[in-house]
Structure formats: structure tokens, C-alpha cells
């Protein structure tokens, strides 16, 4: 992978030559600890955002509010209330809430649309279950420790369109097959483009992740020159569809798929406890015992962005992560005064035919064998 975005993230058109970019990464469901795969996506997005804003007006849109209506989230909330009642969550750890999420995912009973409806209505008004609020609070602390820009984790940031509104827009574009009058589901219909039908809303009215994404991005996309979608590679079919819809609205749409991070050679889903011993909290605690905060921030970016890259060729390795922390210490110590070439011009070298700056290219340059010491403005403006 909410109130209006903060002033820092809203693009201000400074000149006709300065283009606008909507950065829209996939969100992480607030129900468990952050895993290495989550950290990879968050750090790639952060480097892209911080580098690109030197060249363009960037809006970083990351709204948990938009995706709360999915069955995955509402079902978890209903499960907690049904099985634990008014239990307090404010003192629970991520692991403890994650264990509850695992129990939900393995439970035999699935909540009905009728049972989820009150939760969906409350979420639209800004309510968040205390368990997810607790997770988001803990994530905010991790964001601060990792030097990540916080796009509004704890803010109410509703999508610009209601479900019926976005379906009407899709219908006007000739992209909607709506069978609700006959008691059926609603499909995104891009068959004319050679793409398969994709269900958006079940027959009993429950939207999926793609429907929620369309509610948000169809309303936003028309105001930007470029839309960048960062997402889990396993969701590529859905994001191909999403890119087609958004591209029909005018902007150039760029897809940046990222593979998950294997652990011991296997991709482990967080729903099955894949976070154990490798989560953000554990990683940060171990790093802080040996390294200063700037080295931790730069080191995680060297590892998760440049060392791992966009694919899944190598399993998570704490020893290589530690090497990156040591390399980060040396890079920071060797930092030089900026050259005469402005930072924006130096960052522009890490683009191709797109507006955004490639996170891998700008980070990997720090690891080259024949590299020159990094400029301090690059470190401060993109990595620290």
C-alpha cells in the first residue's frame, strides 16, 4: 500500500512547469504488527515521496478511512465485539492484537452483511474500532522511529465519492456491469480492453478493496499530471484494472509493483503470524541499542530499498541489515557539502519517462563501489 491531507502533502502549483503527482500506495490493514514486507513498501514510498517533492508537487494519499469498509476490516471488528465484548485494547501490544486477528482469520463463522452494516455506517462517519486505533497509534511511533512521513494515520480522511457515486461514474464511462436490480453483484467491466470482469460489490452490498480504491482515486486522479500506484505484486491484476480506469480520466498512471520479502525462503502472510521475530518493533529495538537514529533511518532504506530491490530474490537477513546500518554510519560521517548542481537536478537523473524519482536508483547510488561521498543535502532531503 481521513481528514483532508495535511498542508504539507497538498500540491501547490508553483509554476506551469512544475507538474503534480498523486502518490497512492496500498494501505496495510491495521490489525497486526508491521512485517518486513510492509516495511519494504512503506520505505519505498517514503523515499519516492521525499525525492519527488523536490521536482514536483506531490500529494501522498494514504487513507485508512477509505479501506475500513472492506470485509477484512469490518469482519475483524465484528469478531472482536462478538467474542470479546467491551474488552480494553489501549494497553495491548501489536502481537496481542495480531493474535486476535489470526483467530478471526481461522474462525469458522463469517459475519453476515447485516451484522457488518452498522460497522460500515459508523466507519463512514469516522469511527474506528479501539483495536485498530491502538495499532495505528503504535504504528505512528514506528513511523517516527524510522523517519517516515506520516500521511495521517490517525486522521479521518474519507474518500471523495460514495459507493453509488463512483459506480455511476464508472457506468458513464461504460465500465460498470450492475446487476443489483436483479439481486446480483456489481462488476468492473473492462472486457472491451481484453480484461476480465472483476466483482466490486457482492450481491448483499459489500465492497471489496478495489471498489474502495476507486471511491478514492477516481475523485482525485483528474487533478494530477501523474498518478503512481505502489502495491503488492500479488495484486497486479487488480491494479492493472485500476490503472485503466484512472488513465481514462486523463493522468499518466504508473504502476510500481513490489514483491513481498521472504523469510527463511518462504513468503509468510501476516494473517498466519508471519511477523514473529521480524517485526518493526523488534527491528527498531535491536537497532537502537547499537546505532544512532540517523544511521537507523538511513540503514533501513539502504536495506529494504536498495539491497532487496523490487523483487523477492533474497530472504530477509538480519546480518545484511546490520551491514547496512554500519554502511549508513560511514555514509553519514563522510557526507560532503553539496556540489554546485542543485539537488533537484541531481535527483532528476533518477527518472525515466515519468515524473516520480525511482527509489531504487536514488538509493542504490549510495552503495556503489566507486561512489563518491554523498552530499549532505541529499541525505537530509531524502533519507534522514
N, C-alpha and C positions, 0 to 999 in steps of 0.2 A: 503498500500500500504501500447549532453552534452560533453564537452571536456573530455579527459581521466580522470579517477578518480584521486584525489589528492594523493600525495605520502603517506599520512597517511593511506589511505584506500586500497592501493595496497599491496597484500600479498607478503612478502619476506620469502622464505623458509629458516628458520634459522637452521633447522636440520631435519633429516629424520623422527624424532619422532613428530615433530610439524606439525599438519595437517592443511589443508586450508579449509576455509568456505566462501561460497558466500552467503551473506545475501541480499535477494531480496524482500523487502516489496512492496505491492501495492502502487501506487502513488495516490495523490489527485489532481484532475483536478484544475488547477489554475484559478478559476472563481468565488470564493466566500470565505467568512470567514471560518476559521477552527472551526469545531464544536467539542463537547465533543467526538463524535465517532472518528473523525480524531485525536484528541489529544491522545486518548487511543492507537490507532495504532502506532502513532509516538513515544510515550513514551515506549511502549513495545519494539519496535525496538531498541530504543536508549539504554535501559538497556541491551538487549541481545547483542548488538554490543559491548558496553563498557565492559561488563563482559567477553564475549567470547574471546576478543582480548588478555586477559591475559593468555589464554590457547592455542590459535591457531592463525594462520594468517587469518585475516578477511577482506574481501572486502565488503564494504557496497555500493551496487549498487542501486541508486535511481535517475533515469534519466527521467526528464520531457520531454526531447527531444524525447525519444523513443515513447512516447504516444501522442505527439501532432498530429500525423496523424489520430487519431481516429475521427470519425464523430462528436462526442460530443464536441471536442475542435475546430476543423475546422469550424463546423457549427456555433459555438458561435462567432468566429472571423468574419465569413462572415456576420452574422446577425448584428454585431456591425458596420461594414463598410457600409452595405446596409441601415441601419436605422439611423446611427449617423454620417456617413461620417468621416471627419477628426477631430472629437471631441477630445479634450485633456483628457488624463487619469492620468497624473502624479500626480494630486492633489486629485484624488478621493479616498474615503475610501473603505475598503473591503465591507462594507454594500452597498455602492452605486453601485459597480461593481456587487455584488451579486444580487441586484435588476434587473440589466440589464440581468443577467444570467436567473433569473426567467422569465423575459419577453421573452427571447429566447426559454425557455423550453415550454412556453404556446402558442407560436406563431403558427398560422395556417400553415404558409408556411414553407416547408422544402427545404433547398438548394439542388440543383442537384449535381451530381458527377462532371459535367462540371464546375459548379460555385466553387466547393471546390478544384478543381485540382491546380489552381495557389497557393492557400494557402498551399496545401500539398507539392508542389515543393519548395516553399520558406522555409517551416519548415525543410525540409531535408537539406537545406543549412544553417540552424541556425537561421532563422528569427523567432521572437516571437512577437505576437501582443502586442501593448503597454498596453492594459488592463491586459493581463496575466503577462507581465513584472512587472507592478505595484503590482499585487497580490503577485508575488514571492519576490519582494523587501520587502513588508510588512511582509510576512512570515519569511523572513530572520531575521527580527527584533524580531519576536516571538521566533524563534529558539534560538537566543542569550539570550533572557529573560528567557527561560525555560531551558537553558543549554543543548540544543540538539546539537548533532554533525551535522554540515551542510555537506551533501554529494554532494553539488554542485548545489544548487537550481538555481543559475543564470548562470551556465555554459552550454555550448553546449556540450552534451555528446551523440553522435549518437550511435545507435546500431551497432553491428559488422557485421550484414548481411542486405542486401537489401531484399525487399519482395520476389522477384523472387528467390534469393539465398536460402532463408530459405524454400521456397516451394519446390525447387529442393532437398534440404537435406531431407525434410520430404518424398518426393517421393522415394528417395533411401532407406529410412527406411521402405517403404511400408505403410506410414501413411498419404498419401495425395490422395484425390479424386478431380482431377482438371477438371472442365467442361468448362473452358474458351473457348476452341476451338469451342464449340457448343453454345457459348453465355451464359453460366451458371456460377454459383459461384464456389468457391474452398472450400472444406471441409477438416477438420482434420478427418482422418478415423482410429479410434481405435476399430472398430467393432469386430475385431478378439479377442480383450480383453474383449468383452462383454459391451463395452461403446458405446453410441450413436454417430452418425455423428454430428460434430459441424462445422457450417459455419465459415470460417476465412475471406473470401473476397467475397463481393457481386458481382453480375453479372456485375455491372458497375465499378468494380475495387476498392471499398472502403474497407480497412482492419478494423477489429474490435480490441478490446483491446487484445484479446488472440493472434491474429496474430502479434501485436506489441511486446507482451511479448516474443513470440517465436523468433522474429528477434533478440532480445537482448540476451535471455538466452541460446538459442541453441549455439550461438557463444561463450559464456562464460563458460558454465557448465562443459565442458570437462577438464578444468584446475583445478578443485577443488575436494576435497575428499567428501565434503558435501555441498548441496545446501539447504538453508532454505527459504521457501516461507511464508511470513506473509500476510494475506489478510482478507477481509470482508467475514464472514461466508456465506453470501448470494451468493457468487461467488464460493462456494465449487465445484459444478460440473465442472466448467472450470478449476479450479486448480487441480482437480483430473486428468484431461486430460493432463495438463501441466506437472504434476509430472511424468506421464507415459512416456511422450516424453523425458524429461530430464534424467529420470532413465535409459532409453535405451542407453544413451550416456556414462554411467559409474559411475557418482557420486551417493552417497546416497542422496535421496531427502526427506526432512522433510517438512510437511505441518503444519502450525500453524494458524488455523482459529480463528478469533476474532469476537465476536458479537458486534453489534452497541450498543450505550448507549441510553436507553430510556429516554425521557424527559416527566415527568408527566405521566408515564406509556405507552407512545407511542414512536415508532421509527419514527423520522421525517427526511425526506430526505432534504438535503441542497437545492435541486432544488425547494423546496416549502417553503424556508425561515426558515428551521429548526435551523438556527444559532441564531436567535433573542434572546438576553438577556443571551446567554450561550456560546458565542464565546470566542476564546483565548484572544482577545484583552480585553474584559470585565473582564474575569477571572484574567488576569495578572494585570490589573489596580487596581482591588479591593485588590488583594493580596499584591501588593507593598505598599499600604497605611498602612499596618499593620505589614508586615513581611520583614525581610532582604532577599536579593537574595538567599543565600544558603537554607534558610528554604522554600522559594517558590519552588526551584528546587527539593528538596527532597520531599516536601509535595505533589506536583502533581504526583510524581512517587508512593508514598505511596497510593494515592487515585486511580489513573487510572489503576495502575498495580495490587497492592495487594488487595485493598478494593473491586474494581469492578470485578477483575478476568477476565478470558477469556469469560465468558458467559454474559447474559443480565438479570440477576436475579433482579437487583435493578436499579431504575431510578436515574438519575443524582440528587445529593443532595448537594447543596452548604454548608449546615451545616456540613455534613461529610467531605467535602473537607476542611473546616475551621478547623475541628478537626485534620485533617492530617497535616495542617500547624503547629498547636500547638505541635503535636507529633514530627514533624520534628525539631522544635526548641529544644525540650528536648533531642532528639537523638544527635543532633549536639553538644549540651552543654555537654552531658555525654560521648562523644566519647573518647575512650581509645587508648593508644599506641598499635600497632599491636602485636599479640602473636608471639611465635617462629615459628608457622606454616606459610609458605609463603601464600600470598594472592591467588595465582593460585591454590594451593592445597585446600584452603578453598572454592574457587568457584567451583572446580571440584565436590564437593559434591552435587551440584545442577544440575547435569546431570544424564541422564539415559543411554540409549544405543546410544545417539547422542553426537556430538562434542559440539554443542552450549550449553550455560548455560541457564537454564529455567528462564525467567524474573520473573515469578510469585513466584517461590520458593525462589529465592535470595532476592526478595523484601519483601515477606511475613514474612521472618525470623525476620525482624525488628519490626514486630507488635505483636510477640508472648508475652503472658502474663509473661512467665518465661524467657524471653530473657535476655541476658547479654548486657551491653552497647556495641554498635557497635565499631569496630576498625576504626580508622581514615583513614587507607589506603583503606578500603572498601568504606567508604563514598566518599572519594576523587576520587577513581579509577572507581567507577560505578555510583554514584548517584549525585554528585555535579558538 
